Amino acid sequence: MFLLSDSGYCMPYSSEECDPQPLLGYGEQSDPQTGKKFFHHGLDLTANGTKLLAMATGKVSGLGNDPVHQGYLKVRYGNYEVEYGHVEEVYVSFGTPVTAGQPIALSSQMLHIGVRFNGEELNPVEFLNMIYSNAMSSSMVGDDAPAGMKVQTEYDKDLEEIGKLMTRYLPMYMDELRTGTYKPSAQTEEALRNAIVQGARKNYYFECLPSVTNPLGLSDRSSLLVGIVQNLLIGDFLNYLAIRHTVFLSSWDESQKKKVLQTADDSSGFIDPLQDLRIYVRSFDVPRVASVYPDNAGIRWWTKAWFNNREKGEDVIEISREMAIKFIQGEISKDAWLERYYPKQMSIYHNAIEMTRKQLLGL
């Protein structure tokens, strides 16, 4: 969702011309005259006849009038579309390319801002916070900003394969971390703490102004620290794959696999809640994994599932971004998700569990 702009970033109007004051926020509001509740699909600010500016590189996508916002202007910035409402004059025409800071309209005494990302409505405050952060970052670093932090890890040659493994197993890994079924080894936790402390002692943090993509304000000078942290996090993920799924990188030989398993078994916080039972009931269960992932632009989303550790997995199904977010945030359980998108496979799963139950009970 990060907005890239060749021309830089700019707030919708200059605070030197008008001190912006909020009039009506986004979401459920009360009518100031009647007290009746209603949902406000945008943000209203004082504007006092101020020139309105393009906030990034974009193109005019709409012009018109309506009974609520009177004159309005819409500009598409990347995957975002921003509506400027209560506009007195418009300086641009439909389809006109615009750049950050370019005057595009004149406001009335107030300004209504509405924001959509890929057609889905957002709180404009979140968008404005991003624009402001990016504008401040640009003003601080200027044209001498580093082209990009160069971070090296011991897994660089396997990054493509690790990315594919994360697509499949990362949701399960994160869920077991959250529930405490799995936790990193004491050595990993201690190493992470040491790295973070050393970073603070060397003043790595907030060396430049934080932004959406760099919330700690890290610079190239801290690339060593970032590399250490990435090594630890990737290593723990690979340890989890080894002890929980017996999955290894294809570049590892047998001795390396054995070493990883030995290290993981000796130091991991993996907890088996059934380890004291006479019958290892989990071995009768059917492993099932669900994952969601977007395209490179974050516009389209898909889900995929694997049953019984089958390498290929089930067919990919396209889903909405809203559903993907619900799954990522844990609002939908794994089995409920699979029941929704893979009902046939879940029916087979339930039948297998029932047959196992009858066998265990001697029915």
C-alpha beads as a LAMMPS data file, in Angstrom:
LAMMPS data file: protein, C-alpha beads

363 atoms
362 bonds

1 atom types
1 bond types

-500.0 500.0 xlo xhi
-500.0 500.0 ylo yhi
-500.0 500.0 zlo zhi

Masses

1 110.0

Atoms # bond

1 1 1 0.000 0.000 0.000
2 1 1 3.056 2.286 0.037
3 1 1 2.686 5.133 -2.460
4 1 1 5.687 5.795 -4.685
5 1 1 5.960 9.198 -6.326
6 1 1 8.592 10.398 -8.798
7 1 1 7.759 14.039 -8.079
8 1 1 7.847 13.820 -4.284
9 1 1 5.023 14.363 -1.779
10 1 1 2.916 17.316 -0.645
11 1 1 0.047 17.942 1.767
12 1 1 -3.292 19.000 0.152
13 1 1 -2.668 22.663 0.968
14 1 1 -0.035 24.783 2.656
15 1 1 -0.376 25.282 6.401
16 1 1 1.205 28.712 5.882
17 1 1 -1.888 29.804 3.971
18 1 1 -4.411 28.158 6.283
19 1 1 -4.087 26.482 9.669
20 1 1 -6.022 23.236 9.110
21 1 1 -8.577 22.442 11.800
22 1 1 -10.707 19.277 11.774
23 1 1 -14.416 19.870 11.340
24 1 1 -15.749 16.334 10.935
25 1 1 -13.814 13.090 11.231
26 1 1 -14.118 9.787 9.405
27 1 1 -16.581 7.139 10.591
28 1 1 -19.696 7.319 12.745
29 1 1 -20.573 10.904 13.613
30 1 1 -23.441 12.885 15.137
31 1 1 -25.197 15.582 13.157
32 1 1 -24.347 18.871 14.964
33 1 1 -27.900 20.141 14.458
34 1 1 -30.118 17.071 14.873
35 1 1 -27.826 14.791 16.873
36 1 1 -28.693 11.933 14.519
37 1 1 -25.961 9.312 14.000
38 1 1 -24.546 8.841 10.496
39 1 1 -21.398 7.480 8.848
40 1 1 -19.074 10.105 7.401
41 1 1 -17.092 8.766 4.434
42 1 1 -14.221 11.216 4.634
43 1 1 -12.528 14.004 6.587
44 1 1 -13.637 17.666 6.662
45 1 1 -11.085 20.410 7.381
46 1 1 -11.089 24.192 7.446
47 1 1 -9.649 25.581 4.204
48 1 1 -10.718 29.264 3.883
49 1 1 -10.399 29.601 0.102
50 1 1 -6.949 28.032 -0.144
51 1 1 -5.206 26.659 -3.225
52 1 1 -5.411 22.880 -3.246
53 1 1 -2.318 20.969 -4.290
54 1 1 -1.590 17.587 -5.854
55 1 1 -0.118 15.315 -3.171
56 1 1 2.056 13.117 -5.407
57 1 1 2.531 12.038 -9.016
58 1 1 -0.942 11.285 -10.364
59 1 1 -3.714 11.946 -12.853
60 1 1 -7.100 13.705 -12.614
61 1 1 -9.725 10.927 -12.596
62 1 1 -12.963 12.821 -11.925
63 1 1 -14.688 16.200 -11.962
64 1 1 -18.239 17.176 -11.111
65 1 1 -20.856 18.419 -8.662
66 1 1 -23.088 16.644 -6.172
67 1 1 -25.598 17.792 -3.516
68 1 1 -23.341 16.898 -0.601
69 1 1 -19.864 18.094 -1.581
70 1 1 -20.825 20.639 -4.274
71 1 1 -17.894 20.918 -6.654
72 1 1 -15.427 18.058 -6.395
73 1 1 -12.203 16.890 -7.987
74 1 1 -10.752 13.359 -7.925
75 1 1 -7.076 12.543 -8.458
76 1 1 -5.615 9.043 -8.738
77 1 1 -2.227 8.600 -7.074
78 1 1 -1.012 5.101 -7.871
79 1 1 -3.560 2.703 -6.357
80 1 1 -5.101 5.525 -4.317
81 1 1 -7.914 7.801 -5.469
82 1 1 -8.399 11.010 -3.471
83 1 1 -11.536 13.158 -3.648
84 1 1 -11.276 16.890 -2.923
85 1 1 -14.783 18.117 -2.045
86 1 1 -16.273 21.635 -1.610
87 1 1 -14.116 22.999 -4.449
88 1 1 -14.818 26.519 -5.779
89 1 1 -12.591 26.497 -8.872
90 1 1 -10.775 23.749 -10.777
91 1 1 -7.461 24.442 -12.531
92 1 1 -7.067 21.104 -14.309
93 1 1 -9.125 18.998 -16.713
94 1 1 -10.048 15.323 -16.722
95 1 1 -7.075 13.058 -17.476
96 1 1 -4.497 15.761 -16.729
97 1 1 -1.218 14.417 -15.251
98 1 1 -0.240 16.197 -12.020
99 1 1 2.870 16.342 -9.852
100 1 1 3.352 16.900 -6.134
101 1 1 2.736 20.530 -5.129
102 1 1 0.981 21.508 -8.368
103 1 1 -2.081 23.773 -7.782
104 1 1 -5.147 21.894 -9.007
105 1 1 -8.122 23.729 -7.487
106 1 1 -9.370 26.425 -5.106
107 1 1 -11.232 25.394 -1.974
108 1 1 -14.261 26.996 -0.383
109 1 1 -14.254 27.684 3.365
110 1 1 -13.875 23.946 4.015
111 1 1 -12.331 20.919 2.350
112 1 1 -13.687 17.381 2.264
113 1 1 -11.165 14.613 1.626
114 1 1 -12.171 11.055 0.766
115 1 1 -9.678 8.257 0.036
116 1 1 -10.003 4.859 -1.621
117 1 1 -7.341 2.194 -2.144
118 1 1 -8.141 -0.139 -5.050
119 1 1 -11.769 0.932 -4.680
120 1 1 -11.926 0.233 -0.933
121 1 1 -12.612 3.159 1.372
122 1 1 -9.928 4.229 3.864
123 1 1 -9.698 6.687 6.726
124 1 1 -8.128 9.774 5.083
125 1 1 -6.095 10.437 8.229
126 1 1 -4.034 7.295 7.539
127 1 1 -3.305 8.457 3.994
128 1 1 -2.410 11.995 5.086
129 1 1 -0.095 10.609 7.777
130 1 1 1.746 8.633 5.085
131 1 1 1.986 11.659 2.788
132 1 1 3.248 13.869 5.626
133 1 1 5.825 11.286 6.714
134 1 1 7.101 10.914 3.164
135 1 1 7.206 14.667 2.627
136 1 1 9.239 15.154 5.806
137 1 1 11.576 12.291 4.875
138 1 1 12.202 13.852 1.465
139 1 1 12.941 17.250 2.989
140 1 1 15.403 15.762 5.481
141 1 1 17.435 13.541 3.147
142 1 1 17.124 15.600 -0.055
143 1 1 18.704 14.325 -3.258
144 1 1 21.604 12.700 -1.389
145 1 1 19.426 9.919 0.001
146 1 1 21.064 6.479 -0.223
147 1 1 19.835 4.388 -3.132
148 1 1 18.948 1.528 -0.790
149 1 1 20.363 -0.315 2.188
150 1 1 22.607 -3.208 1.174
151 1 1 21.924 -6.053 3.589
152 1 1 23.683 -9.394 3.326
153 1 1 22.716 -12.609 5.087
154 1 1 24.087 -16.130 5.060
155 1 1 20.901 -17.212 3.269
156 1 1 21.189 -14.915 0.228
157 1 1 21.685 -17.790 -2.235
158 1 1 18.507 -19.484 -0.946
159 1 1 16.234 -16.423 -0.719
160 1 1 13.972 -17.478 -3.596
161 1 1 13.375 -20.903 -2.052
162 1 1 12.890 -19.388 1.427
163 1 1 10.287 -17.021 -0.039
164 1 1 8.324 -19.971 -1.420
165 1 1 8.531 -21.780 1.926
166 1 1 7.252 -18.670 3.697
167 1 1 4.292 -18.459 1.324
168 1 1 3.287 -21.926 2.492
169 1 1 4.414 -22.168 6.120
170 1 1 4.728 -18.626 7.532
171 1 1 1.048 -18.371 8.621
172 1 1 1.384 -21.585 10.638
173 1 1 4.728 -20.464 12.082
174 1 1 3.262 -17.133 13.214
175 1 1 0.170 -18.830 14.649
176 1 1 2.267 -21.239 16.739
177 1 1 4.394 -18.330 17.976
178 1 1 1.207 -16.513 18.979
179 1 1 -0.303 -19.484 20.827
180 1 1 2.972 -20.549 22.445
181 1 1 3.004 -23.963 20.807
182 1 1 6.381 -22.971 19.412
183 1 1 8.839 -20.391 20.645
184 1 1 12.365 -19.474 19.561
185 1 1 15.255 -20.992 21.433
186 1 1 16.747 -19.149 24.391
187 1 1 19.917 -18.574 22.340
188 1 1 17.926 -16.926 19.542
189 1 1 16.031 -14.674 21.946
190 1 1 19.244 -13.669 23.709
191 1 1 21.003 -12.936 20.403
192 1 1 18.078 -10.743 19.259
193 1 1 18.147 -8.812 22.536
194 1 1 21.894 -8.259 22.213
195 1 1 21.576 -7.052 18.621
196 1 1 18.839 -4.562 19.522
197 1 1 20.782 -3.259 22.540
198 1 1 23.981 -2.890 20.524
199 1 1 22.026 -0.983 17.879
200 1 1 20.843 1.482 20.525
201 1 1 24.357 1.905 21.951
202 1 1 25.740 2.695 18.504
203 1 1 22.905 5.153 17.800
204 1 1 21.614 3.246 14.770
205 1 1 17.980 4.134 15.432
206 1 1 16.345 7.329 14.140
207 1 1 19.480 8.444 12.342
208 1 1 17.123 9.717 9.661
209 1 1 13.470 10.697 9.882
210 1 1 11.209 7.614 10.197
211 1 1 8.808 6.846 7.363
212 1 1 6.234 4.224 6.474
213 1 1 8.853 1.898 4.989
214 1 1 11.547 2.734 7.563
215 1 1 9.788 3.199 10.926
216 1 1 13.035 3.056 12.943
217 1 1 14.825 5.645 10.830
218 1 1 17.675 3.270 9.939
219 1 1 20.414 4.331 7.537
220 1 1 23.040 2.422 5.531
221 1 1 25.250 2.524 8.610
222 1 1 22.940 0.042 10.346
223 1 1 22.968 -2.542 7.533
224 1 1 25.164 -4.840 9.646
225 1 1 22.590 -4.803 12.443
226 1 1 19.745 -5.502 10.004
227 1 1 21.737 -8.401 8.528
228 1 1 22.267 -9.941 11.972
229 1 1 18.567 -9.697 12.830
230 1 1 17.545 -11.167 9.477
231 1 1 19.955 -14.081 9.960
232 1 1 18.414 -14.833 13.353
233 1 1 14.807 -14.598 12.178
234 1 1 15.330 -16.664 9.023
235 1 1 17.339 -19.214 10.989
236 1 1 14.560 -19.636 13.540
237 1 1 11.984 -20.071 10.771
238 1 1 14.146 -22.797 9.193
239 1 1 14.557 -24.495 12.589
240 1 1 10.777 -24.510 12.927
241 1 1 10.403 -26.135 9.507
242 1 1 12.950 -28.791 10.463
243 1 1 11.395 -29.887 13.768
244 1 1 7.727 -29.342 12.906
245 1 1 7.539 -30.397 9.249
246 1 1 10.906 -32.080 8.528
247 1 1 11.389 -29.602 5.694
248 1 1 14.895 -28.438 4.729
249 1 1 16.513 -26.194 2.163
250 1 1 17.375 -28.125 -0.996
251 1 1 20.973 -26.821 -0.788
252 1 1 21.566 -28.567 2.555
253 1 1 23.389 -31.889 2.598
254 1 1 22.616 -34.705 5.045
255 1 1 25.175 -33.585 7.610
256 1 1 23.726 -30.060 7.654
257 1 1 20.178 -31.408 7.999
258 1 1 21.280 -33.580 10.910
259 1 1 23.064 -30.655 12.548
260 1 1 19.982 -28.401 12.230
261 1 1 17.701 -31.092 13.663
262 1 1 20.079 -31.721 16.565
263 1 1 20.382 -28.014 17.335
264 1 1 16.619 -27.513 17.073
265 1 1 15.816 -30.531 19.282
266 1 1 18.300 -29.420 21.939
267 1 1 17.356 -25.754 22.106
268 1 1 13.890 -25.213 20.649
269 1 1 10.895 -24.163 22.666
270 1 1 8.608 -26.479 20.691
271 1 1 5.852 -27.784 22.955
272 1 1 3.982 -31.009 22.232
273 1 1 0.725 -30.918 24.240
274 1 1 0.143 -34.628 23.520
275 1 1 3.595 -35.926 24.360
276 1 1 2.444 -37.700 27.541
277 1 1 -0.421 -39.624 25.918
278 1 1 0.027 -43.363 25.327
279 1 1 -1.372 -43.009 21.801
280 1 1 0.078 -40.214 19.695
281 1 1 -3.319 -39.004 18.492
282 1 1 -1.914 -36.211 16.342
283 1 1 -0.337 -38.793 14.033
284 1 1 -3.879 -39.795 13.024
285 1 1 -4.791 -36.234 12.119
286 1 1 -4.548 -34.839 8.599
287 1 1 -2.056 -31.937 8.386
288 1 1 -3.584 -28.888 6.746
289 1 1 -2.025 -25.548 5.925
290 1 1 -3.698 -22.399 4.622
291 1 1 -1.915 -19.350 3.265
292 1 1 -2.790 -16.005 1.638
293 1 1 -0.572 -13.832 -0.521
294 1 1 -0.818 -10.796 -2.875
295 1 1 0.696 -9.919 -6.206
296 1 1 3.713 -7.591 -6.273
297 1 1 1.496 -4.508 -6.335
298 1 1 -0.693 -5.710 -3.455
299 1 1 -3.785 -5.375 -5.636
300 1 1 -4.929 -8.966 -6.157
301 1 1 -4.903 -11.637 -3.439
302 1 1 -5.056 -15.418 -3.526
303 1 1 -5.314 -18.301 -1.067
304 1 1 -3.762 -21.734 -1.316
305 1 1 -4.021 -24.842 0.849
306 1 1 -2.066 -28.011 1.439
307 1 1 -3.565 -31.203 2.875
308 1 1 -1.629 -34.204 4.158
309 1 1 1.753 -32.604 3.328
310 1 1 1.212 -32.847 -0.406
311 1 1 3.918 -30.876 -2.138
312 1 1 1.794 -29.430 -4.949
313 1 1 -1.166 -28.443 -2.755
314 1 1 -4.652 -27.479 -3.870
315 1 1 -5.637 -25.087 -6.641
316 1 1 -5.110 -21.377 -5.996
317 1 1 -8.309 -19.372 -5.396
318 1 1 -8.516 -15.584 -5.825
319 1 1 -9.963 -13.771 -2.809
320 1 1 -10.715 -10.191 -1.831
321 1 1 -8.189 -8.052 0.021
322 1 1 -10.713 -7.635 2.832
323 1 1 -10.925 -11.410 3.366
324 1 1 -7.130 -11.718 3.253
325 1 1 -6.754 -9.107 6.009
326 1 1 -9.331 -10.885 8.174
327 1 1 -7.418 -14.152 7.833
328 1 1 -4.032 -12.522 8.536
329 1 1 -5.420 -10.799 11.648
330 1 1 -6.861 -14.075 12.960
331 1 1 -10.511 -13.068 12.588
332 1 1 -11.145 -16.307 10.666
333 1 1 -9.818 -19.636 11.953
334 1 1 -7.810 -21.885 9.687
335 1 1 -10.480 -24.601 9.542
336 1 1 -13.278 -22.074 8.955
337 1 1 -11.209 -20.644 6.118
338 1 1 -10.662 -24.078 4.594
339 1 1 -14.360 -24.914 4.960
340 1 1 -15.169 -21.743 2.996
341 1 1 -12.709 -22.156 0.122
342 1 1 -11.942 -25.900 0.090
343 1 1 -15.173 -27.612 1.243
344 1 1 -14.581 -30.822 -0.729
345 1 1 -11.148 -31.386 0.792
346 1 1 -12.465 -30.600 4.282
347 1 1 -15.243 -33.142 3.813
348 1 1 -12.598 -35.792 3.135
349 1 1 -10.699 -34.563 6.203
350 1 1 -13.748 -34.900 8.465
351 1 1 -14.431 -38.400 7.148
352 1 1 -10.846 -39.426 7.887
353 1 1 -11.058 -38.097 11.448
354 1 1 -14.329 -39.950 12.043
355 1 1 -12.862 -43.211 10.772
356 1 1 -9.851 -42.724 13.041
357 1 1 -12.107 -42.079 16.040
358 1 1 -14.002 -45.313 15.402
359 1 1 -10.752 -47.270 15.072
360 1 1 -9.335 -45.843 18.319
361 1 1 -12.522 -46.610 20.237
362 1 1 -12.904 -50.037 18.687
363 1 1 -16.256 -49.233 17.141

Bonds

1 1 1 2
2 1 2 3
3 1 3 4
4 1 4 5
5 1 5 6
6 1 6 7
7 1 7 8
8 1 8 9
9 1 9 10
10 1 10 11
11 1 11 12
12 1 12 13
13 1 13 14
14 1 14 15
15 1 15 16
16 1 16 17
17 1 17 18
18 1 18 19
19 1 19 20
20 1 20 21
21 1 21 22
22 1 22 23
23 1 23 24
24 1 24 25
25 1 25 26
26 1 26 27
27 1 27 28
28 1 28 29
29 1 29 30
30 1 30 31
31 1 31 32
32 1 32 33
33 1 33 34
34 1 34 35
35 1 35 36
36 1 36 37
37 1 37 38
38 1 38 39
39 1 39 40
40 1 40 41
41 1 41 42
42 1 42 43
43 1 43 44
44 1 44 45
45 1 45 46
46 1 46 47
47 1 47 48
48 1 48 49
49 1 49 50
50 1 50 51
51 1 51 52
52 1 52 53
53 1 53 54
54 1 54 55
55 1 55 56
56 1 56 57
57 1 57 58
58 1 58 59
59 1 59 60
60 1 60 61
61 1 61 62
62 1 62 63
63 1 63 64
64 1 64 65
65 1 65 66
66 1 66 67
67 1 67 68
68 1 68 69
69 1 69 70
70 1 70 71
71 1 71 72
72 1 72 73
73 1 73 74
74 1 74 75
75 1 75 76
76 1 76 77
77 1 77 78
78 1 78 79
79 1 79 80
80 1 80 81
81 1 81 82
82 1 82 83
83 1 83 84
84 1 84 85
85 1 85 86
86 1 86 87
87 1 87 88
88 1 88 89
89 1 89 90
90 1 90 91
91 1 91 92
92 1 92 93
93 1 93 94
94 1 94 95
95 1 95 96
96 1 96 97
97 1 97 98
98 1 98 99
99 1 99 100
100 1 100 101
101 1 101 102
102 1 102 103
103 1 103 104
104 1 104 105
105 1 105 106
106 1 106 107
107 1 107 108
108 1 108 109
109 1 109 110
110 1 110 111
111 1 111 112
112 1 112 113
113 1 113 114
114 1 114 115
115 1 115 116
116 1 116 117
117 1 117 118
118 1 118 119
119 1 119 120
120 1 120 121
121 1 121 122
122 1 122 123
123 1 123 124
124 1 124 125
125 1 125 126
126 1 126 127
127 1 127 128
128 1 128 129
129 1 129 130
130 1 130 131
131 1 131 132
132 1 132 133
133 1 133 134
134 1 134 135
135 1 135 136
136 1 136 137
137 1 137 138
138 1 138 139
139 1 139 140
140 1 140 141
141 1 141 142
142 1 142 143
143 1 143 144
144 1 144 145
145 1 145 146
146 1 146 147
147 1 147 148
148 1 148 149
149 1 149 150
150 1 150 151
151 1 151 152
152 1 152 153
153 1 153 154
154 1 154 155
155 1 155 156
156 1 156 157
157 1 157 158
158 1 158 159
159 1 159 160
160 1 160 161
161 1 161 162
162 1 162 163
163 1 163 164
164 1 164 165
165 1 165 166
166 1 166 167
167 1 167 168
168 1 168 169
169 1 169 170
170 1 170 171
171 1 171 172
172 1 172 173
173 1 173 174
174 1 174 175
175 1 175 176
176 1 176 177
177 1 177 178
178 1 178 179
179 1 179 180
180 1 180 181
181 1 181 182
182 1 182 183
183 1 183 184
184 1 184 185
185 1 185 186
186 1 186 187
187 1 187 188
188 1 188 189
189 1 189 190
190 1 190 191
191 1 191 192
192 1 192 193
193 1 193 194
194 1 194 195
195 1 195 196
196 1 196 197
197 1 197 198
198 1 198 199
199 1 199 200
200 1 200 201
201 1 201 202
202 1 202 203
203 1 203 204
204 1 204 205
205 1 205 206
206 1 206 207
207 1 207 208
208 1 208 209
209 1 209 210
210 1 210 211
211 1 211 212
212 1 212 213
213 1 213 214
214 1 214 215
215 1 215 216
216 1 216 217
217 1 217 218
218 1 218 219
219 1 219 220
220 1 220 221
221 1 221 222
222 1 222 223
223 1 223 224
224 1 224 225
225 1 225 226
226 1 226 227
227 1 227 228
228 1 228 229
229 1 229 230
230 1 230 231
231 1 231 232
232 1 232 233
233 1 233 234
234 1 234 235
235 1 235 236
236 1 236 237
237 1 237 238
238 1 238 239
239 1 239 240
240 1 240 241
241 1 241 242
242 1 242 243
243 1 243 244
244 1 244 245
245 1 245 246
246 1 246 247
247 1 247 248
248 1 248 249
249 1 249 250
250 1 250 251
251 1 251 252
252 1 252 253
253 1 253 254
254 1 254 255
255 1 255 256
256 1 256 257
257 1 257 258
258 1 258 259
259 1 259 260
260 1 260 261
261 1 261 262
262 1 262 263
263 1 263 264
264 1 264 265
265 1 265 266
266 1 266 267
267 1 267 268
268 1 268 269
269 1 269 270
270 1 270 271
271 1 271 272
272 1 272 273
273 1 273 274
274 1 274 275
275 1 275 276
276 1 276 277
277 1 277 278
278 1 278 279
279 1 279 280
280 1 280 281
281 1 281 282
282 1 282 283
283 1 283 284
284 1 284 285
285 1 285 286
286 1 286 287
287 1 287 288
288 1 288 289
289 1 289 290
290 1 290 291
291 1 291 292
292 1 292 293
293 1 293 294
294 1 294 295
295 1 295 296
296 1 296 297
297 1 297 298
298 1 298 299
299 1 299 300
300 1 300 301
301 1 301 302
302 1 302 303
303 1 303 304
304 1 304 305
305 1 305 306
306 1 306 307
307 1 307 308
308 1 308 309
309 1 309 310
310 1 310 311
311 1 311 312
312 1 312 313
313 1 313 314
314 1 314 315
315 1 315 316
316 1 316 317
317 1 317 318
318 1 318 319
319 1 319 320
320 1 320 321
321 1 321 322
322 1 322 323
323 1 323 324
324 1 324 325
325 1 325 326
326 1 326 327
327 1 327 328
328 1 328 329
329 1 329 330
330 1 330 331
331 1 331 332
332 1 332 333
333 1 333 334
334 1 334 335
335 1 335 336
336 1 336 337
337 1 337 338
338 1 338 339
339 1 339 340
340 1 340 341
341 1 341 342
342 1 342 343
343 1 343 344
344 1 344 345
345 1 345 346
346 1 346 347
347 1 347 348
348 1 348 349
349 1 349 350
350 1 350 351
351 1 351 352
352 1 352 353
353 1 353 354
354 1 354 355
355 1 355 356
356 1 356 357
357 1 357 358
358 1 358 359
359 1 359 360
360 1 360 361
361 1 361 362
362 1 362 363
